[in-house]
Amino acid sequence: MIDHAEAKSIAHNGLWKQNAGLVQILGLCPVLVMSTNIVNGVSLGLATSLVMLISGMAVASIRHFVPNELRTPIFILIIAALVTMVDLAMNAYVHGLYVVLGIFIPLITTNCIVLARAEAFASKNGVWQSGVDGFAMGLGLTGVLAVLGAMRELVGQGTLLSGIELLFGAHAKAWVIHVIPADMNYQFLLAMLPPGAFIGLGLLVAGKMALDRRAEARAKAAAARGPEGVTA
């Protein structure tokens, strides 16, 4: 099992400290291509999170029985089997979204984030720790996809939640938020094309670095004041 403090530390590492999209800069292809809106980004991110959760626990459960020479192919087989299940489930239940995400669902198998966590963490830690790590890493990537998708969709189309009907049916079109009125036919192509994705991701990376520096400065200032608030 895993205690609360350990789970919190692992989750913080995956969600923020070692965020796959902002710190490790892994999986750039799906991040840049599928972040044209919130729905696409979050959907792909959650599918990846589910695969990482189950694959991490599966790899951790068999790590003592797998020879070092066969680790990579066996890990890939496990990941591929899980991705196939996700692919078939999405095809069956959310076919419209499945068509939009296209090749990027099966490509989760070769996503370096998924295999990297299986190799670097799950193969060396317990089942529950590996599950928390995989899911946190996946959610960290999902957060990046959500924020980047929101930025690009808002600047590029003037909307939020465009395509939500692919998940919840035609009636969900009413949930789309038109920040800029639809009758204006607003469109800013730079935000929707690859250059917009690179610019948006760069702004997110810079923002995270700025927040980390601010937190570090506050921690140093607090340490300098001492336990009773008196400057040393």
Secondary structure as GFF3:
##gff-version 3
##sequence-region A 1 232
A	DSSP	alpha_helix	4	12	.	.	.	ID=ss1
A	DSSP	pi_helix	13	17	.	.	.	ID=ss2
A	DSSP	alpha_helix	28	33	.	.	.	ID=ss3
A	DSSP	alpha_helix	38	62	.	.	.	ID=ss4
A	DSSP	three_ten_helix	68	70	.	.	.	ID=ss5
A	DSSP	alpha_helix	71	93	.	.	.	ID=ss6
A	DSSP	alpha_helix	95	101	.	.	.	ID=ss7
A	DSSP	three_ten_helix	102	104	.	.	.	ID=ss8
A	DSSP	three_ten_helix	106	110	.	.	.	ID=ss9
A	DSSP	alpha_helix	112	117	.	.	.	ID=ss10
A	DSSP	pi_helix	118	122	.	.	.	ID=ss11
A	DSSP	alpha_helix	127	157	.	.	.	ID=ss12
A	DSSP	beta_strand	159	160	.	.	.	ID=ss13
A	DSSP	alpha_helix	165	168	.	.	.	ID=ss14
A	DSSP	three_ten_helix	170	175	.	.	.	ID=ss15
A	DSSP	beta_strand	177	178	.	.	.	ID=ss16
A	DSSP	three_ten_helix	182	184	.	.	.	ID=ss17
A	DSSP	alpha_helix	189	192	.	.	.	ID=ss18
A	DSSP	alpha_helix	194	225	.	.	.	ID=ss19
###
